[in-house]
Amino acid sequence: MGILTWIIVGLVAGFIAKAIHPGKDPGGFIVTILIGIGGAIIGGFISSLFGFGTVDGFNFGSLVVAILGAVLLLFLYRQFSTRRT
């Protein structure tokens, strides 16, 4: 149930991460949402490793961790996917 919850929270986090970190994405809106899901899963895994607890549902703490993970992953994606000339 934890991974499924992070995917659902990741959808919301992807939308919010796009609003927090606006700009043209190399992959478009769908890729931004997928990055939100990936960031939420990574954020949840790191949060669990540091002892902040596991995800047992949709709550404010889960959403904050997911948004932070999504914003970080979106930032890294933009840094590594753009060509510098």
C-alpha positions in Angstrom: 0.0 0.0 0.0 2.9 2.4 0.6 4.1 2.6 -3.0 0.5 3.0 -4.3 0.0 5.9 -1.8 3.3 7.5 -3.0 2.2 7.3 -6.6 -1.1 9.0 -5.8 0.6 11.6 -3.7 3.2 12.0 -6.5 0.5 13.0 -8.9 -0.5 15.9 -6.7 3.1 16.7 -5.9 3.9 16.8 -9.6 1.3 19.5 -10.2 2.5 21.5 -7.2 6.2 21.1 -8.1 5.4 22.4 -11.6 3.8 25.5 -10.0 6.7 26.0 -7.6 9.3 25.5 -10.2 7.8 26.9 -13.4 9.4 26.9 -16.8 9.7 25.0 -20.0 10.4 21.4 -19.3 12.4 19.3 -21.8 9.8 16.5 -21.7 6.5 18.3 -21.3 3.7 18.2 -18.8 3.4 14.4 -18.7 7.1 13.9 -18.0 6.8 16.5 -15.2 4.0 14.5 -13.6 6.1 11.3 -13.9 9.0 13.1 -12.3 6.5 14.1 -9.5 5.7 10.5 -8.9 9.4 9.5 -9.0 10.2 12.3 -6.6 7.5 11.3 -4.2 8.7 7.7 -4.2 12.3 8.8 -3.7 11.2 11.3 -1.0 9.2 8.7 0.8 12.0 6.2 0.7 14.5 8.7 2.1 12.0 9.9 4.7 11.6 6.3 5.9 15.4 5.8 6.0 15.8 8.8 8.2 13.1 7.6 10.6 10.4 10.1 9.8 7.9 7.2 9.5 6.3 5.3 6.8 3.4 6.3 4.6 0.1 5.0 5.7 -2.2 7.3 3.9 -2.6 10.7 2.4 -1.6 13.3 5.0 0.1 16.7 5.2 3.5 15.3 6.1 3.4 12.9 3.2 2.5 15.6 0.8 5.3 17.9 2.0 7.9 15.1 1.6 6.5 14.3 -1.9 6.6 17.9 -3.0 10.2 18.4 -1.8 11.3 15.2 -3.6 9.4 16.2 -6.8 10.9 19.7 -6.8 14.4 18.3 -6.3 14.0 15.7 -9.0 12.5 18.2 -11.4 15.4 20.6 -10.8 17.9 17.8 -11.4 16.1 16.7 -14.5 16.2 20.2 -16.0 19.9 20.6 -15.2 20.9 17.3 -16.8 18.5 17.3 -19.8 19.1 20.7 -21.3 21.9 21.1 -23.8 24.3 23.9 -23.2 25.9 25.4 -26.3 
